[in-house]
Amino acid sequence: MSNGLTIDTDLVNSSGTGINTSGTNFQSEVANFKSHVSAILGIWVGDDATEFQNVANEVADLLDRASVTVQDVGTHLVKTAGAMDATVAENKARMSGI
């Protein structure tokens, strides 16, 4: 009976790439949000506009960080799959030399 690690590296790689792409798409939506905020503030002035800008800036910062985190997760999964493939290939090469 085997209790070893089993991983479908192709699936992990594919999922990681998809997650990374989603993070990039999310960042594009964040840029759209910032653009809309800028357009609104181009015509809205006053104390309420200033408060809106403060909140929008905070939200934009949080969204930026979230999109980077999503991209980082995807990148990490791709690297993990690659490292696992490399380790398996190395182990096979060592075993065939024995």
N, C-alpha and C positions, 0 to 999 in steps of 0.2 A: 504494500500500500504506500502510495506517495503522498507526502504532505508538503511537497514543494510548491513554489510560487508558480502560478499559471497566469499568463497574461497574453491577450491578443494584441500584439504590438501594432498591427495594422489598424485595428479598431481604435486603439488609444491614440495613435498618430492622427488618424482621420478625425476623431473627435476633438483632439487638441487643435487641429487646423481649423475646424469649424467654429470652435469656441473663440479662437483668436480672430477669425473673420467677423464673428458676431460683435466682439469688442471693438473692432475697427468700425463696423457699421454703427454701433452705439455711439462712438466718438463723433461720427458724422452727424448723428441726430443731436448731440450736444452742441455741435457747431451751429446747427440750425436754430436751436433754442437761443443761443447767444446772439445770433443774427436778429431773431425776432425781438429779443429784449432791446437790442440796440435800436431797431426801427421804432419800437414803442417809445423809447426814451428820446428819440429824435423829435417827437411831437408832444411829449408829456413833460411838463415841468412842475415844480413845486415840491412841497414837503412829502406828499404821497408818492410822487415819482422818485424822490430820493430814497424813501423807505422801500419802494418796489425794487429799485436798483440794488440796494443792500441785500435784500432777500434773494434776488435773482443771482447776484454774484456768489452768494453762499451756496445756492443750489447748483449753480454751474460748476463751482469748485468740487462739490461732492460728486456730481455726475462725472466730471473729468477723472477723479480718482477711482470711481467705480469702473469706468471703461478701461482704465489702465490695469486695474486688478483683473478684470475679465481677460484682457489680452495676456497678462502675465500667466494666468492659469492655463490658457491654451498653449502658450510657449513652453511652459513647464511640462505639460503632458507630452508634447512633441519631443522634447529633450529626453524625457523619461523613456519613451518608446525607443528612441534611438540608442540610448545607453543600454537598455535591456537587450536589444538586438546585437549590439557590439559585444556585450558580455557573453551572450549565448554563443556567438561565433567564436569568441576567444576560447571559451570552455570546450567547444567541439574540436577546435584545432589542437588544444592541449591533450584532449582525450585520444585523438587519433595518433598523436605522437607517442603515446604510451605503449 
